[in-house]
Amino acid sequence: MSTAGTETHLEIIALSLEDGLAAEAGGATRLEVVRDIHEDGLTPDVRLVEALLARVRLPLRVMVRPRNTFEVGDAAHRAEIARDAALFSDLPVDVVTGYIRPAEGEGRALDEDALALVAERVPKARITVHRAVERLTIAPVDALRRCPQVDRVLSAGAGANWTERAAALATLQRDIAPVRVIVGGGVSSEAVAALAAVGTLHELHVGRLARTGETFAAPVDAAIVATLRARWFASDANS
């Protein structure tokens, strides 16, 4: 069972105020706020974030990603990242970001300069490093620990099925603790049982699965979120 410091969470992707309200009504515990989900999620409009803060009581994690890429291409791109992060510096939100260094002789590592750039612009925020970690060939453990604002890593894990993914994510959780793994990326109904079986993964991140027809063309459905919450919290309590 989850103990203090390992609380169970159900995080829902919100593309609109309506998504946020429905997620809260269904029992979600946190929102990840993005735009252009068809581009893997980009920095949302600050007006949407402000509207969610005014109407929804859930904690928000806001994407900082101005372009659909996991590599920082040039000085102009770096300036865009800094600009986007600064939009949220005075708001009571945490952020989601993450980049990798281009392939070099030593492999693909977490871009610590880009991470530090965001951290400097939102000094009061905690940071989720998102699925860029899945593209690394160099383990990010040391890099994550050098940025004290990082408290979460979002990953779908690696493997042909959710049993393999859950095992890989449990290993990641062991390696990066006390930073916590949020499981996200193609989460399906069968994922819950596989994740519960390992007993150390307590945070679930859901996008399509929280919507009618499992499509981002539909809004978040409160009843679906409530069903997901019941299954996830029950499985976590029994793990």
N, C-alpha and C positions, 0 to 999 in steps of 0.2 A: 504494500500500500504506500502511496505517496506520503512523505513526511514533510515537515517544515523545510522549505528550500527546494522541494521537489513537487510543488503543486501541479495538479493536472490542468492542462490548458487545451482549449479548442479555439484556434485562430482561424478566422474567416477572411477571405479576400473581399474587400469592399471597393466597388467601382463607382458607387453613388451613395447619396444620403439614404436612399431607400434600402440599399443593401445593408448599410450599417444598422438601420432601425430593425430590419428583419432579423439580422444576425443576433442583435441584442435580445429581441423578443424570443428567439429560439434557444437562448442560453449560452451563446458564445462567450468566451472570456476575454477575447482580444481581437482587434481588427488589423489586417495589413491593408493599407490604402495605396492604390496604384491607379494609373490610367493606361490605356492601350495595352490591355492584357494580351492581345494577339501579337504584341511585340515583346512578350515575356515580362511585361510590367515596367512602366516608366514613371517618372516623377509626377505625382498628381498636382492638379491645380490647388494652390493654397486656399482658395475659397471653399473648395470641397472639404478640406481638412478643418477649416474653421467652422463650417456648418456641422460637421460631425462632432466636433468638440462642444458645440452649443447644444446638440440634441441627443447625443449618445453618451452614456456613462462609461463605456468600455475604454480601456487603454488602447492607444493607437500606435502602430508602427508604420512609418511613412517611407515609401520608396524614394531613394535618391539615386536616380539613373536617367540622365537626360537623353541617352541614345541607346539603341538596341544593340549593344555590344558588351562583352565582358573584358575588353581591353581598352585602355586609355590611349587614344590614337595620337593626339597632338596637344599643343599648349591650349588651343581653343577648346578642345574637349575638356581638358582639366579645368579651365575657367568655368565651363558650363556646370561641371560637377560642384565646384565651389559655390557658384551662384545658387544652384538648386538647394544645396544643403543650408545655405544661409537663410533661405526663405522660412525655415522652420526653427531658427535659432532661439526665438523668443516664445515659441509655443510649447505647451506641455505634452510633447510627443517624443517617442523614440524613433529611430530611423533604421532603414534596411538598405544595405549597399554591399559592394564587393567587386573587386576587379582582380584580374590576373596579369602578371607580366608576360609579354610576348615570349614565344618559344625561344630559348637560348640553349647554349651548350649544357647548362646544368638542369634544364627542364623548365616546367611551368610552375611558378610560385605565386603566392598571394601578393598582390601589389600593395605593399605596406605604405608607400607614399600616397597613393590614392585614399587608402583607409585613414591615414593620418590627416589628410586634407579635409575629409568629411568630419572627422572627430574634432578638429579645431574649429570648424564652423558651427557645430552643435555641441558645445562642451558639456552641457547638462544632460544630454541624451545618452541613453544606452543604445547599443548598435547590434543589429542582427547582420551577420555576414551571410548573404544568400547563396544561391546554388552555383555561383562561380567556383566554389570549393570543389565541385564535382569535376571540374576541368583541370585540376592541378595534378602535377606529377610529383611535386614535393610536398610532403605532409605540412599542413598549416599550423601545427600545434604551437611552435615557438612564436610564429608571427602573430597568432591570435593573442598570446599572452603578453606580447609587447604593446598591445593596445588595450588598456584597462577598461575602456568603455564597451568593449565587446562582451556581451553576456549570452548571446545566442548564435547558433549556426543553423541555417535552414538547408536541408539536403533531402534528396529522395533516395540516397544510397545507391549502391551498385549491385546488379544481379539480374538474373533472368526472371525472378519472381519475387513476391514480397517476403517469402521466408529468407531468401538470400539477402535481400535488401535490409531486412530487419537485423540480421546478424551483422552486416557491415556497419549499420548505423549504431548498433550497440557497441561495436569496437570503437567507432568514432567517439561516442559518448564517453567511454572509458578513457580515451586518450586525451580529450580536451577538457574534462572536468576541472574546475566547477562551471565552465561555460556549458550551456545546455543545448542539446540538439532539438530542433523543431523538425519533425518529419513532414515533408511536403514535396509535392511534385507528382502528379498522376495518382494521388491517393484514391484507392478504390475500396469497395465494401470489404473485400477479403483482406485488405491491409490491416484492419483493426485487430483481428485475431492474431495475425503474425507478429504485429508490433507488441501486443500484450504479452505474447509468449516469452519475450526476452526479459521483460520485467524492469527495464531501466530507462525506457523511453516514455515520457509523460506529456509531450506536447505535439499536437496534431494540427497541421496547416491544410486548409481545404479551400478549393476554388470551385471547380465544376460540380463536385459532388454535393454541394450545398444548394444547387439550383435544379429546377424542374428540367428533366431531360438531360441532366449533366452537361449543360451547355452554357457558355458565357453569354449567349444571346438572351437567356432568361435571367431575371433577377434572383437574388438570394431568397429562399423560401424558409420562413420561420419554422414551419412544421418539419421540414427536412432537417434543419439545423437541430431542432429538439430531439429528433430521432438519432442523429449522429452523436449528439451530446450524451444521450442516455447510453448508447452502445460504448462510446469511448470511455466515459467515466466509470461504467460498470466493469469494463475489461481492465481498466487501470487499477481499480480497487481490488480486483481479484488476482493481480499479478504479483 
